[in-house]
């Protein structure tokens, strides 16, 4: 059985994700560039975020290894 805090968290997370999806959809629909150019930009943006995430994960793993003496 869920308590009020868990239910509030789920409702809040659902609202956040829904708002994000609506915002992205509206942004794509009203984008000032063509679909192909927008897709290239989004792909490039996503690839950059993946690279950033991998770099951060590598740093965290390395820091964890150093702190454990591995």
BAROFI-308217 format. One record per atom (N, C-alpha, C): residue number from 1; residue in one letter; chain; atom name; x negated, y, z. Coordinates in nm, 4 decimals. Layout:
<atoms>
{atom NUM, "A", "A", "CA", {X, Y, Z}}
...
</atoms>
This chain:
<atoms>
{atom 1, "X", "A", "N", {-0.0831, -0.1170, 0.0000}}
{atom 1, "X", "A", "CA", {0.0000, 0.0000, 0.0000}}
{atom 1, "X", "A", "C", {-0.0887, 0.1249, 0.0000}}
{atom 2, "X", "A", "N", {-0.0562, 0.2187, -0.0864}}
{atom 2, "X", "A", "CA", {-0.1369, 0.3394, -0.0980}}
{atom 2, "X", "A", "C", {-0.0945, 0.4438, 0.0039}}
{atom 3, "X", "A", "N", {-0.1953, 0.5090, 0.0605}}
{atom 3, "X", "A", "CA", {-0.1631, 0.6204, 0.1494}}
{atom 3, "X", "A", "C", {-0.1497, 0.7483, 0.0667}}
{atom 4, "X", "A", "N", {-0.1106, 0.8554, 0.1317}}
{atom 4, "X", "A", "CA", {-0.0856, 0.9816, 0.0610}}
{atom 4, "X", "A", "C", {-0.2112, 1.0376, -0.0047}}
{atom 5, "X", "A", "N", {-0.3270, 1.0197, 0.0594}}
{atom 5, "X", "A", "CA", {-0.4519, 1.0718, 0.0027}}
{atom 5, "X", "A", "C", {-0.4867, 1.0003, -0.1271}}
{atom 6, "X", "A", "N", {-0.4736, 0.8683, -0.1307}}
{atom 6, "X", "A", "CA", {-0.5036, 0.7920, -0.2512}}
{atom 6, "X", "A", "C", {-0.4070, 0.8297, -0.3629}}
{atom 7, "X", "A", "N", {-0.2804, 0.8429, -0.3286}}
{atom 7, "X", "A", "CA", {-0.1800, 0.8803, -0.4284}}
{atom 7, "X", "A", "C", {-0.2093, 1.0194, -0.4839}}
{atom 8, "X", "A", "N", {-0.2466, 1.1125, -0.3984}}
{atom 8, "X", "A", "CA", {-0.2790, 1.2481, -0.4427}}
{atom 8, "X", "A", "C", {-0.4008, 1.2475, -0.5335}}
{atom 9, "X", "A", "N", {-0.4987, 1.1661, -0.5002}}
{atom 9, "X", "A", "CA", {-0.6180, 1.1550, -0.5834}}
{atom 9, "X", "A", "C", {-0.5834, 1.1006, -0.7206}}
{atom 10, "X", "A", "N", {-0.5006, 0.9993, -0.7264}}
{atom 10, "X", "A", "CA", {-0.4607, 0.9409, -0.8547}}
{atom 10, "X", "A", "C", {-0.3819, 1.0415, -0.9376}}
{atom 11, "X", "A", "N", {-0.2888, 1.1111, -0.8751}}
{atom 11, "X", "A", "CA", {-0.2101, 1.2117, -0.9465}}
{atom 11, "X", "A", "C", {-0.3010, 1.3238, -0.9972}}
{atom 12, "X", "A", "N", {-0.3925, 1.3680, -0.9145}}
{atom 12, "X", "A", "CA", {-0.4847, 1.4741, -0.9552}}
{atom 12, "X", "A", "C", {-0.5751, 1.4304, -1.0694}}
{atom 13, "X", "A", "N", {-0.6281, 1.3086, -1.0613}}
{atom 13, "X", "A", "CA", {-0.7151, 1.2581, -1.1669}}
{atom 13, "X", "A", "C", {-0.6373, 1.2421, -1.2969}}
{atom 14, "X", "A", "N", {-0.5151, 1.1939, -1.2873}}
{atom 14, "X", "A", "CA", {-0.4324, 1.1780, -1.4063}}
{atom 14, "X", "A", "C", {-0.4031, 1.3140, -1.4696}}
{atom 15, "X", "A", "N", {-0.3720, 1.4128, -1.3878}}
{atom 15, "X", "A", "CA", {-0.3457, 1.5472, -1.4394}}
{atom 15, "X", "A", "C", {-0.4711, 1.6050, -1.5052}}
{atom 16, "X", "A", "N", {-0.5861, 1.5830, -1.4445}}
{atom 16, "X", "A", "CA", {-0.7112, 1.6330, -1.5007}}
{atom 16, "X", "A", "C", {-0.7393, 1.5705, -1.6368}}
{atom 17, "X", "A", "N", {-0.7276, 1.4398, -1.6462}}
{atom 17, "X", "A", "CA", {-0.7542, 1.3696, -1.7724}}
{atom 17, "X", "A", "C", {-0.6530, 1.4125, -1.8790}}
{atom 18, "X", "A", "N", {-0.5267, 1.4242, -1.8397}}
{atom 18, "X", "A", "CA", {-0.4239, 1.4678, -1.9348}}
{atom 18, "X", "A", "C", {-0.4540, 1.6082, -1.9856}}
{atom 19, "X", "A", "N", {-0.4884, 1.6980, -1.8961}}
{atom 19, "X", "A", "CA", {-0.5220, 1.8345, -1.9358}}
{atom 19, "X", "A", "C", {-0.6441, 1.8394, -2.0257}}
{atom 20, "X", "A", "N", {-0.7414, 1.7572, -1.9953}}
{atom 20, "X", "A", "CA", {-0.8614, 1.7503, -2.0782}}
{atom 20, "X", "A", "C", {-0.8275, 1.7045, -2.2191}}
{atom 21, "X", "A", "N", {-0.7465, 1.6000, -2.2292}}
{atom 21, "X", "A", "CA", {-0.7071, 1.5479, -2.3610}}
{atom 21, "X", "A", "C", {-0.6276, 1.6508, -2.4402}}
{atom 22, "X", "A", "N", {-0.5352, 1.7177, -2.3745}}
{atom 22, "X", "A", "CA", {-0.4552, 1.8204, -2.4422}}
{atom 22, "X", "A", "C", {-0.5455, 1.9351, -2.4879}}
{atom 23, "X", "A", "N", {-0.6378, 1.9753, -2.4032}}
{atom 23, "X", "A", "CA", {-0.7292, 2.0836, -2.4387}}
{atom 23, "X", "A", "C", {-0.8189, 2.0488, -2.5557}}
{atom 24, "X", "A", "N", {-0.8725, 1.9281, -2.5546}}
{atom 24, "X", "A", "CA", {-0.9578, 1.8847, -2.6658}}
{atom 24, "X", "A", "C", {-0.8759, 1.8772, -2.7940}}
{atom 25, "X", "A", "N", {-0.7557, 1.8211, -2.7833}}
{atom 25, "X", "A", "CA", {-0.6695, 1.8113, -2.9015}}
{atom 25, "X", "A", "C", {-0.6363, 1.9481, -2.9590}}
{atom 26, "X", "A", "N", {-0.6014, 2.0417, -2.8735}}
{atom 26, "X", "A", "CA", {-0.5701, 2.1776, -2.9202}}
{atom 26, "X", "A", "C", {-0.6935, 2.2428, -2.9806}}
{atom 27, "X", "A", "N", {-0.8085, 2.2205, -2.9187}}
{atom 27, "X", "A", "CA", {-0.9321, 2.2777, -2.9715}}
{atom 27, "X", "A", "C", {-0.9663, 2.2250, -3.1092}}
{atom 28, "X", "A", "N", {-0.9440, 2.0965, -3.1292}}
{atom 28, "X", "A", "CA", {-0.9725, 2.0372, -3.2605}}
{atom 28, "X", "A", "C", {-0.8727, 2.0887, -3.3639}}
{atom 29, "X", "A", "N", {-0.7450, 2.0991, -3.3259}}
{atom 29, "X", "A", "CA", {-0.6436, 2.1469, -3.4201}}
{atom 29, "X", "A", "C", {-0.6674, 2.2917, -3.4623}}
{atom 30, "X", "A", "N", {-0.7132, 2.3739, -3.3695}}
{atom 30, "X", "A", "CA", {-0.7322, 2.5150, -3.3986}}
{atom 30, "X", "A", "C", {-0.8787, 2.5505, -3.4248}}
{atom 31, "X", "A", "N", {-0.9579, 2.4506, -3.4532}}
{atom 31, "X", "A", "CA", {-1.1003, 2.4737, -3.4770}}
{atom 31, "X", "A", "C", {-1.1192, 2.5619, -3.6010}}
{atom 32, "X", "A", "N", {-1.2163, 2.6515, -3.5946}}
{atom 32, "X", "A", "CA", {-1.2375, 2.7425, -3.7077}}
{atom 32, "X", "A", "C", {-1.3135, 2.6785, -3.8237}}
{atom 33, "X", "A", "N", {-1.3563, 2.5543, -3.8085}}
{atom 33, "X", "A", "CA", {-1.4342, 2.4881, -3.9130}}
{atom 33, "X", "A", "C", {-1.3562, 2.3718, -3.9715}}
{atom 34, "X", "A", "N", {-1.4063, 2.3207, -4.0818}}
{atom 34, "X", "A", "CA", {-1.3414, 2.2068, -4.1469}}
{atom 34, "X", "A", "C", {-1.3520, 2.0828, -4.0586}}
{atom 35, "X", "A", "N", {-1.2711, 1.9835, -4.0893}}
{atom 35, "X", "A", "CA", {-1.2719, 1.8595, -4.0125}}
{atom 35, "X", "A", "C", {-1.4070, 1.7911, -4.0160}}
{atom 36, "X", "A", "N", {-1.4686, 1.7845, -4.1345}}
{atom 36, "X", "A", "CA", {-1.5988, 1.7172, -4.1478}}
{atom 36, "X", "A", "C", {-1.7047, 1.7888, -4.0644}}
{atom 37, "X", "A", "N", {-1.7038, 1.9213, -4.0703}}
{atom 37, "X", "A", "CA", {-1.8035, 1.9979, -3.9939}}
{atom 37, "X", "A", "C", {-1.7788, 1.9816, -3.8438}}
{atom 38, "X", "A", "N", {-1.6526, 1.9835, -3.8036}}
{atom 38, "X", "A", "CA", {-1.6187, 1.9662, -3.6625}}
{atom 38, "X", "A", "C", {-1.6601, 1.8284, -3.6140}}
{atom 39, "X", "A", "N", {-1.6355, 1.7246, -3.6952}}
{atom 39, "X", "A", "CA", {-1.6755, 1.5890, -3.6558}}
{atom 39, "X", "A", "C", {-1.8268, 1.5776, -3.6428}}
{atom 40, "X", "A", "N", {-1.8999, 1.6394, -3.7357}}
{atom 40, "X", "A", "CA", {-2.0469, 1.6386, -3.7256}}
{atom 40, "X", "A", "C", {-2.0914, 1.7061, -3.5963}}
{atom 41, "X", "A", "N", {-2.0296, 1.8186, -3.5668}}
{atom 41, "X", "A", "CA", {-2.0645, 1.8914, -3.4444}}
{atom 41, "X", "A", "C", {-2.0333, 1.8074, -3.3205}}
{atom 42, "X", "A", "N", {-1.9153, 1.7463, -3.3169}}
{atom 42, "X", "A", "CA", {-1.8777, 1.6630, -3.2025}}
{atom 42, "X", "A", "C", {-1.9710, 1.5433, -3.1888}}
{atom 43, "X", "A", "N", {-2.0068, 1.4813, -3.3018}}
{atom 43, "X", "A", "CA", {-2.0983, 1.3671, -3.2976}}
{atom 43, "X", "A", "C", {-2.2344, 1.4093, -3.2438}}
{atom 44, "X", "A", "N", {-2.2839, 1.5227, -3.2915}}
{atom 44, "X", "A", "CA", {-2.4126, 1.5742, -3.2448}}
{atom 44, "X", "A", "C", {-2.4069, 1.6070, -3.0962}}
{atom 45, "X", "A", "N", {-2.2976, 1.6702, -3.0538}}
{atom 45, "X", "A", "CA", {-2.2801, 1.7042, -2.9127}}
{atom 45, "X", "A", "C", {-2.2792, 1.5780, -2.8273}}
{atom 46, "X", "A", "N", {-2.2043, 1.4765, -2.8708}}
{atom 46, "X", "A", "CA", {-2.1963, 1.3517, -2.7949}}
{atom 46, "X", "A", "C", {-2.3324, 1.2827, -2.7890}}
{atom 47, "X", "A", "N", {-2.4046, 1.2809, -2.9005}}
{atom 47, "X", "A", "CA", {-2.5373, 1.2186, -2.9017}}
{atom 47, "X", "A", "C", {-2.6316, 1.2903, -2.8065}}
{atom 48, "X", "A", "N", {-2.6237, 1.4225, -2.8033}}
{atom 48, "X", "A", "CA", {-2.7076, 1.4998, -2.7107}}
{atom 48, "X", "A", "C", {-2.6743, 1.4660, -2.5658}}
{atom 49, "X", "A", "N", {-2.5440, 1.4528, -2.5344}}
{atom 49, "X", "A", "CA", {-2.5044, 1.4199, -2.3974}}
{atom 49, "X", "A", "C", {-2.5511, 1.2788, -2.3601}}
{atom 50, "X", "A", "N", {-2.5470, 1.1863, -2.4547}}
{atom 50, "X", "A", "CA", {-2.5961, 1.0505, -2.4276}}
{atom 50, "X", "A", "C", {-2.7450, 1.0553, -2.3974}}
{atom 51, "X", "A", "N", {-2.8203, 1.1292, -2.4782}}
{atom 51, "X", "A", "CA", {-2.9642, 1.1412, -2.4544}}
{atom 51, "X", "A", "C", {-2.9913, 1.2028, -2.3168}}
{atom 52, "X", "A", "N", {-2.9169, 1.3072, -2.2827}}
{atom 52, "X", "A", "CA", {-2.9334, 1.3706, -2.1512}}
{atom 52, "X", "A", "C", {-2.9035, 1.2722, -2.0385}}
{atom 53, "X", "A", "N", {-2.7970, 1.1948, -2.0554}}
{atom 53, "X", "A", "CA", {-2.7581, 1.0976, -1.9531}}
{atom 53, "X", "A", "C", {-2.8641, 0.9900, -1.9366}}
{atom 54, "X", "A", "N", {-2.9194, 0.9426, -2.0475}}
{atom 54, "X", "A", "CA", {-3.0247, 0.8404, -2.0412}}
{atom 54, "X", "A", "C", {-3.1475, 0.8966, -1.9694}}
{atom 55, "X", "A", "N", {-3.1847, 1.0200, -2.0013}}
{atom 55, "X", "A", "CA", {-3.2999, 1.0813, -1.9351}}
{atom 55, "X", "A", "C", {-3.2767, 1.0945, -1.7844}}
{atom 56, "X", "A", "N", {-3.1581, 1.1386, -1.7468}}
{atom 56, "X", "A", "CA", {-3.1269, 1.1536, -1.6048}}
{atom 56, "X", "A", "C", {-3.1277, 1.0182, -1.5360}}
{atom 57, "X", "A", "N", {-3.0685, 0.9171, -1.6003}}
{atom 57, "X", "A", "CA", {-3.0660, 0.7826, -1.5421}}
{atom 57, "X", "A", "C", {-3.2081, 0.7296, -1.5249}}
{atom 58, "X", "A", "N", {-3.2933, 0.7508, -1.6240}}
{atom 58, "X", "A", "CA", {-3.4326, 0.7062, -1.6137}}
{atom 58, "X", "A", "C", {-3.5029, 0.7740, -1.4966}}
{atom 59, "X", "A", "N", {-3.4784, 0.9045, -1.4793}}
{atom 59, "X", "A", "CA", {-3.5401, 0.9768, -1.3680}}
{atom 59, "X", "A", "C", {-3.4906, 0.9224, -1.2338}}
{atom 60, "X", "A", "N", {-3.3615, 0.8964, -1.2243}}
{atom 60, "X", "A", "CA", {-3.3047, 0.8451, -1.0997}}
{atom 60, "X", "A", "C", {-3.3611, 0.7066, -1.0696}}
{atom 61, "X", "A", "N", {-3.3703, 0.6216, -1.1718}}
{atom 61, "X", "A", "CA", {-3.4248, 0.4875, -1.1526}}
{atom 61, "X", "A", "C", {-3.5704, 0.4952, -1.1090}}
{atom 62, "X", "A", "N", {-3.6474, 0.5813, -1.1752}}
{atom 62, "X", "A", "CA", {-3.7887, 0.5954, -1.1396}}
{atom 62, "X", "A", "C", {-3.8036, 0.6476, -0.9966}}
{atom 63, "X", "A", "N", {-3.7207, 0.7450, -0.9596}}
{atom 63, "X", "A", "CA", {-3.7251, 0.7992, -0.8235}}
{atom 63, "X", "A", "C", {-3.6898, 0.6921, -0.7219}}
{atom 64, "X", "A", "N", {-3.5911, 0.6095, -0.7548}}
{atom 64, "X", "A", "CA", {-3.5527, 0.5001, -0.6664}}
{atom 64, "X", "A", "C", {-3.6637, 0.3977, -0.6507}}
{atom 65, "X", "A", "N", {-3.7310, 0.3661, -0.7625}}
{atom 65, "X", "A", "CA", {-3.8429, 0.2709, -0.7570}}
{atom 65, "X", "A", "C", {-3.9561, 0.3263, -0.6706}}
{atom 66, "X", "A", "N", {-3.9847, 0.4565, -0.6874}}
{atom 66, "X", "A", "CA", {-4.0921, 0.5167, -0.6067}}
{atom 66, "X", "A", "C", {-4.0575, 0.5144, -0.4592}}
{atom 67, "X", "A", "N", {-3.9322, 0.5447, -0.4285}}
{atom 67, "X", "A", "CA", {-3.8953, 0.5485, -0.2884}}
{atom 67, "X", "A", "C", {-3.8934, 0.4098, -0.2261}}
{atom 68, "X", "A", "N", {-3.8743, 0.3063, -0.3080}}
{atom 68, "X", "A", "CA", {-3.8747, 0.1689, -0.2557}}
{atom 68, "X", "A", "C", {-4.0131, 0.1080, -0.2634}}
{atom 69, "X", "A", "N", {-4.1064, 0.1773, -0.3264}}
{atom 69, "X", "A", "CA", {-4.2426, 0.1267, -0.3370}}
{atom 69, "X", "A", "C", {-4.2602, 0.0150, -0.4385}}
{atom 70, "X", "A", "N", {-4.1750, 0.0163, -0.5398}}
{atom 70, "X", "A", "CA", {-4.1817, -0.0880, -0.6437}}
{atom 70, "X", "A", "C", {-4.2679, -0.0432, -0.7573}}
</atoms>
